[in-house]
Amino acid sequence: MIRVKVCGTTSVPDAVLSAEAGADALGFIFAPVSRRRVTAAVARDAGLSVGPSVARVGVFMDQGLDEVLRLSESARMSSVQLHGPLSSLYVEQVAAYYPVLRVLRPADLAEAAVWKDHPAVTLMLDAPAPGSGHALDWAALRPAFPPGAWLAGGLGPDNVAQAMQVLAPAGVDAVSHLELRPGVKNRDAVLRFVQTARAATAASYPQ
Ligand SMILES: O=C(O)c1ccccc1N[C@@H]1O[C@H](COP(=O)(O)O)[C@@H](O)[C@H]1O
């Protein structure tokens, strides 16, 4: 069964929208560079406005360990997504507290071997500029796509089925193509993204 994450949540209404659409996980971006950055208080309120079955993922890029752990705790995150060039020790230290989605660009795929059997680290492949809405070359990625990895990068309702058909990721994640403007969800796009990913699971994956 595919896992579907809707990222860039910045409000209670958008958290409820994504949860009601059937998302498995909501992303809350704490990276200072992001146009969708949220405070811990906003993320906590939005994350707690949905049921406990929906994962609350704190998204970080190039931030110190103390900041990642402190914000995740105060925002009541249930897992952590890590972008950027990071040492294995750093990722291990976060993974001691939270399940980690370790995000790699195609150029960094050598790092995938490090996390192959780690019980708390799941890989996610994303475009070089996270949150830019640019899609990866799925066919080129196919030979090296790590089994069990998630896929992000330019996904939306109109291309998620094709991406799943090519790479059969364990999860899909999107933000840019689900918005009216940065930080504000497009209801129709969120609903169609989740529904299309669910339908594509039935078509592309062994049951
Ligand atoms: O979206 C952002 O602003 C962002 C900033 C810093 C790190 C990650 C960010 N978003 C992540 O980017 C990918 C895919 O985004 P898109 O669908 O291509 O726009 C996703 O993992 C977001 O969590």
The ligand as a MOL file (V3000), in Angstrom:
LIG
                    3D

  0  0  0     0  0            999 V3000
M  V30 BEGIN CTAB
M  V30 COUNTS 23 24 0 0 0
M  V30 BEGIN ATOM
M  V30 1 O 8.8880 23.0350 0.0320 0
M  V30 2 C 9.8270 23.6510 0.5360 0
M  V30 3 O 9.8150 24.8800 0.5900 0
M  V30 4 C 11.0000 22.9170 1.1040 0
M  V30 5 C 12.0570 23.6360 1.6180 0
M  V30 6 C 13.1440 23.0040 2.1740 0
M  V30 7 C 13.1830 21.6140 2.2310 0
M  V30 8 C 12.1320 20.8820 1.7090 0
M  V30 9 C 11.0400 21.5000 1.1330 0
M  V30 10 N 9.9800 20.7800 0.5910 0
M  V30 11 C 10.0760 19.4030 0.2160 0
M  V30 12 O 10.3340 19.3180 -1.1610 0
M  V30 13 C 9.8470 18.0970 -1.6580 0
M  V30 14 C 9.1100 18.2010 -2.9690 0
M  V30 15 O 8.6220 19.4220 -3.2520 0
M  V30 16 P 7.8340 19.7130 -4.6270 0
M  V30 17 O 6.5990 18.8430 -4.6260 0
M  V30 18 O 8.7400 19.3620 -5.7500 0
M  V30 19 O 7.5160 21.1480 -4.5640 0
M  V30 20 C 8.9690 17.5330 -0.6060 0
M  V30 21 O 9.7250 16.5040 -0.0010 0
M  V30 22 C 8.7980 18.6270 0.3840 0
M  V30 23 O 8.7170 18.0610 1.6520 0
M  V30 END ATOM
M  V30 BEGIN BOND
M  V30 1 2 1 2
M  V30 2 1 2 3
M  V30 3 1 2 4
M  V30 4 1 4 5
M  V30 5 2 4 9
M  V30 6 2 5 6
M  V30 7 1 6 7
M  V30 8 2 7 8
M  V30 9 1 8 9
M  V30 10 1 9 10
M  V30 11 1 10 11
M  V30 12 1 11 12
M  V30 13 1 11 22
M  V30 14 1 12 13
M  V30 15 1 13 14
M  V30 16 1 13 20
M  V30 17 1 14 15
M  V30 18 1 15 16
M  V30 19 2 16 17
M  V30 20 1 16 18
M  V30 21 1 16 19
M  V30 22 1 20 21
M  V30 23 1 20 22
M  V30 24 1 22 23
M  V30 END BOND
M  V30 END CTAB
M  END
